């Protein structure tokens, strides 16, 4: 079973630039999308061969997440849950289109009949603005939901993969230029990093680190559109697949489908693909 996650940076633009060719060639069984920036029907129509659910952001032109399963593949879409707002409260507009959970039924994977997948697009933030306050407020809600999901999995519930663009690196191994950015810009702040490290300390597993090791640089998943960042591989690792421990035992390999050259890119992110057995 292959699960891919990618920030498409606008699904209509991505489709024009070659996303469909990648999708046909890669054919992941489960596809998790972020920054869709389109209404559900538009996005679904751009994913032939997949059954998809999309949660658009209520603020037009922003965010939007999706979960898609390959027709004829091992997964079948089930119940959907939207957002991380506390029970009885409504997700703020700025947090809409950022967290979509889907319960899947699986076939052909011995001992794994149910799986919960989450497509997550966490705030990018900006120091000294309300955008950073929004990021931290959302992260606190995500922390609480992650604790609930892990506890449920340990109590016999479905295993979970939370995947997407988390807009935070973990350490100097996840960004080419650590020193000039650390504690100076959003995504590289110790306070942000502490949220992710809290998940991993509690038992969640970072699939990429689990598979490539703690000493490997990268693999990067995002490169700025400015200058020669892509050509020089001046990247960030901000796209993740975060796994419950039992699911991590099934993770076999990880690849980043980096475009061969700048002109071939259809997003500023590259798909992160993990194979499970």
Secondary structure, 3 states (H helix, E strand, C coil): CEEEEEECCCHHHHHHHCHHHHHHHHCCCEEEEECCCCCHHHHHHCCCCEEEEEECCCCCCCCCEEEEEECCCCEEEEEEEECCCCCCCCCCHHHCCCEEEEEEEECCCCCCCEEEEEEEECCCCCCCCHHHHHHHHHHHHHHHHHHHHHHHHHCCCCEEEEEEECCCCCCHHHECCCCCCCCCCCCCCHHHHHHHHHHHHHCCEEHHHHHHCCCCCCCCCEECCCCCCCCCCCEECCEEEEECHHHHCCEEEEEEECCCCHHHCCCCECEEEEEEC
